[in-house]
Amino acid sequence: VSRISYVNGHYVPHAGAMVHIEDRGYQFADGVYEVIHVCDGQLIDAGPHLERLERSLGEIRIAMPMTRRALGVVLTQVIRRNRLSFGSLYLQVTRGVARRDFPFPAHTAPTLAVTAQRMHPYSAAKVAAGVAVITLPDIRWGRCDIKSIGLLAPVLGKQQARASGAFEAWQLDSAGYVTEGTSTNAWIVDRQGTLVTRPADHRILNGVTRLRLMTLAQDMGLAVLERPFTVAEAQSAAEAFLSSTTTYLLPVTRIDGAPVGSGQAGPVALRLREAYDLFVKNSAARALS
Ligand code: PDD
């Protein structure tokens, strides 16, 4: 099948899917986005993702381009038209097209675009191998809780990670605490077996996967503590891992070259990953029945 994307009311061949050069997303990064996972052709955790979209839009005073329900129909159509079984949907809403000027334009409708992307599930071997992260100063703005399309700092950070042979960069606030990865949330497991992750303040994006993992961990009888942690603490923790819609959960085995715990993927991270895999499979099955 050829790729189909959605732009402002139209399903169009991906190669010809266009927005105007004076779209405020293009000129000011004046917009927000979401990435939603698709498994077995079904949206995973669509509710919390659309809720977060609505919150992000509200924070920058862009109207929802349509109701959540109508948006759900568009997303389902994009899945169908692409025959997407396993992958993700990207949706972006900007303040729309207007003559370039900083203040909000008076009568401009928001731009809505949705694209589909196929993915390959991580193999068990890949998960078990874990990933390396480097650390960098967090040079982003003060409202990382808004899922803004202004992603220059994460682009530079991820590039630096990849150039260093690492998978992700953990960003550090001015006091030396880890905020989050460039596109993932950061976690450690302390020596008592407690899961530790930064509270969802303005310095991080409150990950949908993060919230889901918290619930799953509690169901498994694991303690979860929301507090900031330092790099030194992470390097001497029992385990570390990262989470996001597209990675689920990946064990972090090295931080700035230093092994975490045994230097192997930790048992808590692997058990939690298994629980998350099962959650995804079960929600897809539930949606299909
Ligand atoms: N990234 N932190 C940041 C800065 C992110 O951009 C993301 C998501 C997350 C994890 O959130 P969630 O669990 O809701 O995916 C944390 C998406 C996937 C992306 O930019 O591709």
Boltz pocket constraint, residues with backbone or C-beta under 6 A from the ligand:
constraints:
  - pocket:
      binder: B
      contacts: [[A, 35], [A, 144], [A, 180], [A, 181], [A, 182], [A, 183], [A, 184], [A, 185], [A, 204], [A, 205], [A, 206], [A, 207], [A, 208], [A, 209], [A, 210], [A, 243], [A, 244], [A, 245], [A, 246]]
      max_distance: 6.0
